Amino acid sequence: MTLLFGICATVGVTLLICQMVLTLVGVGGTDEIDGGGADVGHELGGEVHAGDQGGEHHGGHGSNWFFGIISFRTLTAAAAFFGLTGLGLSSMGASWIATIGGALLAGAGAMYLVHWLMRSLALLRADGTIRIDRAVGEIGTVYIPVPGHNQGLGKVTINLQSRTVELEARTAQDRLPVGAKIVVTRVLGGEVVEVAAAKSETKVTAG
């Protein structure tokens, strides 16, 4: 068992160090090797509804959760902590049952911890991404005059996701001068929106 613990510790720690170095120099990423990345993207995409949890998906929820944790990073961490804990308990003279049990618990804990950390980082990264589709109904201010009757593009600034965002804008109405209050009526694509003169400074709710 000591040999097994030693191999797991050596391989696991070596791979963890390599991953850290690659990440620091910008070569290693998180999404391409983290098996749970697809689940994070799916949830953040806004397509998960309460009704999707039922039916044929309900029975496989537990197994999907388990396999969602498994990735190269989590397995590496599990191997490293399994080996290190096993070696530590062996050196303290613990029984083989206690040694194996403690090593397995440490490995499982490390696996879940790494999964949780990677998932948290993915959520933070996604939360920082501006969702232009959420601009509809927001009140803003003209930054560069917007030509009237869809004759060209101007620029507006709006507050979106707690930050000031500058977007290109067009309007079907009359020309909107600098400083005019506008409301975003729809997203035309990319970072281009259609705007109209705002009748109030209160966000317009769709529908």
C-alpha positions as a printed NumPy array, in Angstrom:
array([[  0.   ,   0.   ,   0.   ],
       [  2.858,   2.364,   0.75 ],
       [  4.065,   1.971,  -2.828],
       [  0.579,   2.784,  -4.147],
       [  0.335,   5.856,  -1.932],
       [  3.793,   6.971,  -3.051],
       [  2.976,   6.618,  -6.749],
       [ -0.339,   8.499,  -6.378],
       [  1.305,  11.284,  -4.38 ],
       [  4.204,  11.669,  -6.813],
       [  2.096,  11.635,  -9.957],
       [ -0.668,  13.79 ,  -8.468],
       [  1.611,  16.471,  -7.019],
       [  3.707,  16.596, -10.204],
       [  0.656,  17.083, -12.389],
       [ -0.779,  19.702, -10.019],
       [  2.456,  21.688, -10.203],
       [  2.505,  21.401, -14.002],
       [ -1.09 ,  22.623, -14.19 ],
       [ -0.303,  25.603, -11.948],
       [  2.729,  26.556, -14.033],
       [  0.802,  26.249, -17.312],
       [ -2.032,  28.351, -15.915],
       [  0.372,  31.059, -14.71 ],
       [  2.054,  31.329, -18.123],
       [ -1.331,  31.419, -19.852],
       [ -1.167,  28.017, -21.538],
       [ -3.477,  26.047, -19.294],
       [ -7.147,  26.999, -19.215],
       [-10.108,  25.801, -17.208],
       [-12.87 ,  25.086, -19.683],
       [-10.992,  22.732, -21.976],
       [-10.03 ,  20.264, -19.231],
       [-12.733,  20.758, -16.651],
       [-15.475,  18.275, -17.251],
       [-18.011,  20.391, -15.419],
       [-17.684,  23.342, -17.757],
       [-20.619,  22.338, -19.933],
       [-22.966,  22.259, -16.959],
       [-21.883,  25.714, -15.871],
       [-22.374,  27.153, -19.341],
       [-25.794,  25.542, -19.619],
       [-27.006,  27.01 , -16.36 ],
       [-25.598,  30.438, -17.097],
       [-27.166,  30.433, -20.513],
       [-30.556,  30.895, -18.898],
       [-32.045,  27.795, -20.488],
       [-32.526,  25.778, -17.314],
       [-36.095,  25.734, -16.054],
       [-37.691,  24.05 , -13.1  ],
       [-39.697,  21.794, -15.373],
       [-36.527,  20.4  , -16.94 ],
       [-35.726,  18.587, -13.723],
       [-38.597,  16.161, -14.077],
       [-39.405,  13.259, -16.358],
       [-36.62 ,  11.155, -17.715],
       [-33.898,  13.458, -16.347],
       [-34.876,  13.044, -12.724],
       [-33.656,   9.507, -12.356],
       [-30.213,  10.293, -13.737],
       [-29.636,  13.437, -11.701],
       [-27.426,  11.746,  -9.131],
       [-25.2  ,  10.014, -11.663],
       [-24.975,  13.165, -13.813],
       [-23.874,  15.136, -10.754],
       [-21.182,  12.582,  -9.954],
       [-19.794,  12.38 , -13.484],
       [-19.949,  16.175, -13.708],
       [-17.344,  16.328, -10.922],
       [-14.898,  14.032, -12.696],
       [-12.292,  15.872, -14.754],
       [ -8.541,  15.781, -15.257],
       [ -8.009,  18.458, -12.617],
       [-10.216,  16.847,  -9.99 ],
       [ -8.736,  13.381, -10.553],
       [ -5.242,  14.816, -10.258],
       [ -6.106,  16.508,  -6.969],
       [ -7.766,  13.337,  -5.698],
       [ -4.699,  11.234,  -6.532],
       [ -2.336,  13.719,  -4.868],
       [ -4.287,  13.973,  -1.616],
       [ -5.06 ,  10.254,  -1.573],
       [ -1.343,   9.493,  -1.768],
       [ -0.178,  12.2  ,   0.643],
       [ -2.781,  11.33 ,   3.256],
       [ -2.051,   7.63 ,   2.921],
       [  1.672,   8.2  ,   3.399],
       [  1.042,  10.455,   6.37 ],
       [ -1.262,   8.016,   8.149],
       [  1.076,   5.113,   7.414],
       [  4.016,   6.975,   8.912],
       [  1.963,   7.57 ,  12.078],
       [  1.314,   3.856,  12.445],
       [ -2.413,   3.944,  11.724],
       [ -4.161,   0.68 ,  10.884],
       [ -4.51 ,  -0.174,   7.219],
       [ -8.298,   0.275,   7.441],
       [ -7.909,   3.757,   8.936],
       [ -5.191,   4.589,   6.434],
       [ -7.204,   3.571,   3.389],
       [-10.383,   5.171,   4.741],
       [ -8.629,   8.44 ,   5.527],
       [ -6.878,   8.484,   2.147],
       [-10.141,   7.876,   0.305],
       [-11.906,  10.637,   2.25 ],
       [ -9.054,  13.063,   1.564],
       [ -9.069,  12.197,  -2.133],
       [-12.833,  12.592,  -2.424],
       [-12.719,  15.885,  -0.507],
       [ -9.947,  17.237,  -2.737],
       [-11.863,  16.194,  -5.846],
       [-15.015,  18.   ,  -4.755],
       [-13.093,  21.07 ,  -3.534],
       [-11.325,  21.515,  -6.877],
       [-14.628,  21.013,  -8.716],
       [-16.28 ,  23.67 ,  -6.535],
       [-13.406,  26.129,  -7.023],
       [-13.411,  25.719, -10.812],
       [-17.18 ,  26.069, -10.927],
       [-17.024,  29.233,  -8.805],
       [-14.384,  30.739, -11.101],
       [-16.496,  29.909, -14.144],
       [-19.533,  31.558, -12.563],
       [-17.55 ,  34.681, -11.698],
       [-16.207,  34.873, -15.238],
       [-19.657,  34.445, -16.729],
       [-21.197,  36.986, -14.351],
       [-18.702,  39.542, -15.623],
       [-19.797,  39.086, -19.225],
       [-22.14 ,  41.772, -20.476],
       [-25.452,  40.369, -21.739],
       [-26.571,  42.852, -24.402],
       [-30.012,  41.242, -24.607],
       [-30.69 ,  42.593, -21.126],
       [-30.374,  46.156, -22.423],
       [-33.952,  46.24 , -23.728],
       [-35.999,  48.626, -21.618],
       [-32.969,  50.299, -20.059],
       [-32.764,  54.08 , -19.92 ],
       [-29.598,  55.749, -21.181],
       [-28.052,  58.925, -22.53 ],
       [-26.943,  59.836, -26.042],
       [-23.153,  60.037, -26.204],
       [-22.75 ,  60.7  , -29.934],
       [-25.793,  62.08 , -31.839],
       [-28.024,  59.383, -33.3  ],
       [-29.199,  60.258, -36.842],
       [-32.956,  60.116, -37.331],
       [-35.029,  57.691, -39.389],
       [-32.391,  54.922, -39.403],
       [-29.989,  57.062, -41.438],
       [-26.904,  56.09 , -39.443],
       [-25.444,  55.12 , -36.112],
       [-24.725,  57.153, -33.033],
       [-23.668,  56.045, -29.579],
       [-25.449,  55.828, -26.246],
       [-24.41 ,  54.928, -22.739],
       [-26.569,  52.835, -20.427],
       [-26.137,  51.21 , -17.056],
       [-26.096,  47.448, -17.571],
       [-25.195,  44.838, -14.957],
       [-23.987,  47.557, -12.571],
       [-21.581,  49.103, -15.058],
       [-21.707,  51.855, -17.68 ],
       [-21.766,  50.427, -21.192],
       [-21.307,  52.268, -24.478],
       [-23.342,  50.915, -27.398],
       [-23.885,  51.896, -31.008],
       [-27.469,  52.939, -31.627],
       [-29.925,  53.839, -34.348],
       [-33.436,  55.205, -34.159],
       [-36.523,  55.217, -36.365],
       [-37.58 ,  58.534, -34.801],
       [-36.156,  62.013, -35.249],
       [-32.483,  62.768, -34.593],
       [-31.421,  62.341, -30.969],
       [-28.888,  64.953, -29.815],
       [-26.093,  64.561, -27.277],
       [-27.443,  64.32 , -23.748],
       [-30.926,  63.203, -24.771],
       [-32.493,  60.496, -22.619],
       [-33.286,  57.322, -24.536],
       [-34.78 ,  53.912, -23.943],
       [-33.482,  50.78 , -25.647],
       [-36.315,  49.197, -27.62 ],
       [-34.508,  46.208, -29.095],
       [-31.128,  44.686, -29.825],
       [-30.194,  44.717, -33.499],
       [-27.152,  42.482, -33.205],
       [-23.674,  42.601, -31.764],
       [-23.434,  45.8  , -29.757],
       [-25.962,  47.73 , -31.828],
       [-29.33 ,  48.634, -30.349],
       [-32.421,  50.487, -31.477],
       [-33.456,  53.352, -29.24 ],
       [-36.26 ,  55.838, -28.846],
       [-36.652,  59.08 , -26.919],
       [-37.419,  58.242, -23.302],
       [-40.627,  59.613, -21.882],
       [-39.375,  59.063, -18.33 ],
       [-36.199,  58.016, -16.559],
       [-37.745,  54.79 , -15.321],
       [-36.787,  51.498, -16.917],
       [-39.406,  50.245, -19.355],
       [-40.554,  46.702, -18.608],
       [-41.157,  44.495, -21.625],
       [-44.797,  43.456, -22.167]])
